Amino acid sequence: MRQIEVKITGEFIPQYHSEQAAGCDLCACITEDIVVQPQEYRTIPTGIRIEIPSGYEAQVRPRSGLAADSGIGILNAPGTIDADYRGEIQVILFNFGNKPFTIKNRDRIAQLVFSKIEHVTFKPSERLNRTERQEGGFGHTGR
């Protein structure tokens, strides 16, 4: 597995919890508990800032356990962190469930996945090549 170096400042350094894990956990960095009511979203600080190498992005993704156990997801999943962003990473948690959810300091609230990116050059054209699918979308292959 290829590794890249990412500079970081902050109290809670993200950790991978298995050898083949794609994502490392982001923790809440808060001074008091935060309660997210059903159908409500809250922006949760992580207390960290990172310097991503050029040509990469970081994606903030939900944790499957929080989703399965409590209906907690990320409102803009995946959230993209660009290589030139230097602000604090914050996570927009949404409570899709029907019970209030309490976040405590150091709780693992999301995961961070790094990905190589490519920029494209858009080439204006009068038409696109035909495909078997053409304009089919939103379940066109059946359910």
VOGU-3710 file (C-alpha; in Angstrom, 3 decimals, decimal comma):
1> mrqievkitg> 0,000/0,000/0,000  1,369/3,396/-1,016  1,713/6,002/1,724  1,697/9,779/1,421  2,803/12,203/4,100  0,215/14,596/5,493  1,241/17,309/7,956  -1,182/17,774/10,841  -1,754/20,058/13,816  -4,153/19,367/16,639
11> efipqyhseq> -4,845/17,243/19,656  -6,451/14,069/18,277  -4,381/12,536/15,471  -6,594/10,328/13,243  -5,905/6,601/13,607  -6,353/3,621/11,300  -7,875/0,739/13,253  -6,843/-2,137/11,009  -3,992/-2,844/8,623  -6,162/-2,620/5,483
21> aagcdlcaci> -8,524/0,156/6,649  -9,255/2,722/3,932  -10,287/5,400/6,408  -8,834/6,786/9,604  -11,151/7,979/12,344  -11,862/11,635/13,069  -12,718/12,484/16,671  -14,846/15,249/18,119  -12,805/17,947/19,834  -15,375/19,705/22,020
31> tedivvqpqe> -15,463/21,224/25,497  -19,023/20,101/26,274  -21,367/17,424/24,976  -23,349/18,217/21,830  -26,820/16,747/21,346  -28,066/16,298/17,786  -31,848/16,064/17,772  -33,722/13,913/15,215  -33,773/15,541/11,770  -31,192/18,101/12,920
41> yrtiptgiri> -27,619/18,685/11,824  -24,702/20,083/13,790  -21,202/21,044/12,728  -18,727/19,225/14,961  -15,126/20,448/15,288  -12,265/17,951/15,201  -9,544/20,340/16,367  -7,190/19,343/13,551  -5,805/21,042/10,467  -3,958/19,160/7,746
51> eipsgyeaqv> -1,683/19,895/4,798  -2,568/17,527/1,967  -0,011/17,075/-0,813  -0,887/18,591/-4,177  -2,729/16,091/-6,360  -4,688/14,578/-3,463  -7,913/15,259/-1,588  -9,303/14,034/1,703  -12,885/12,818/1,900  -14,869/12,985/5,138
61> rprsglaads> -17,159/9,961/5,226  -19,709/8,565/7,677  -18,889/5,760/10,091  -21,022/2,704/9,362  -21,462/1,872/13,051  -22,955/5,279/13,826  -25,303/4,934/10,858  -26,404/1,387/11,720  -26,714/1,898/15,481  -28,013/5,462/15,735
71> gigilnapgt> -28,989/6,768/12,288  -26,124/9,274/12,269  -24,694/10,305/8,899  -22,890/13,174/7,254  -25,037/15,756/5,538  -22,686/16,379/2,594  -21,105/12,928/2,394  -18,510/12,637/1,228  -17,208/16,044/2,202  -14,159/17,036/0,192
81> idadyrgeiq> -11,102/18,692/1,700  -8,956/20,272/-1,012  -5,163/20,259/-0,859  -5,031/24,033/-0,423  -7,440/24,169/2,565  -5,749/24,915/5,893  -8,717/25,469/8,206  -9,975/23,189/10,932  -11,687/20,031/9,727  -15,296/20,039/10,842
91> vilfnfgnkp> -17,934/17,382/10,272  -21,589/18,141/9,494  -23,387/15,320/11,309  -27,075/14,694/10,598  -29,401/12,682/12,812  -31,539/10,617/10,427  -32,828/8,647/13,416  -35,738/9,242/15,781  -33,838/9,704/19,068  -31,468/12,464/20,214
101> ftiknrdria> -27,798/11,559/19,775  -25,126/12,826/22,177  -21,561/13,494/21,040  -18,831/13,592/23,665  -15,250/14,821/23,436  -13,007/12,253/21,698  -15,959/10,326/20,184  -15,124/8,929/16,757  -17,566/10,779/14,505  -16,384/10,237/10,923
111> qlvfskiehv> -13,596/8,774/8,856  -11,063/10,425/6,582  -10,074/8,811/3,283  -7,354/10,171/1,000  -7,633/9,940/-2,751  -5,524/10,913/-5,746  -7,257/13,396/-8,026  -6,977/14,231/-11,696  -7,868/17,503/-13,356  -9,474/17,343/-16,774
121> tfkpserlnr> -9,598/19,653/-19,742  -13,127/20,146/-21,037  -13,409/19,979/-24,808  -16,527/21,697/-26,193  -18,361/19,488/-28,692  -21,584/19,577/-30,684  -22,390/15,948/-29,797  -21,204/13,018/-27,718  -20,469/9,473/-28,865  -23,465/7,141/-28,625
131> terqeggfgh> -23,592/4,355/-26,042  -25,977/1,503/-25,343  -27,127/3,304/-22,195  -27,469/6,797/-23,687  -29,532/8,953/-21,284  -30,756/6,182/-18,972  -30,347/7,060/-15,324  -31,996/6,910/-11,897  -32,743/3,189/-11,877  -33,095/2,652/-15,613
141> tgr> -31,628/-0,863/-15,335  -34,395/-1,988/-12,975  -34,628/-2,638/-9,280
//
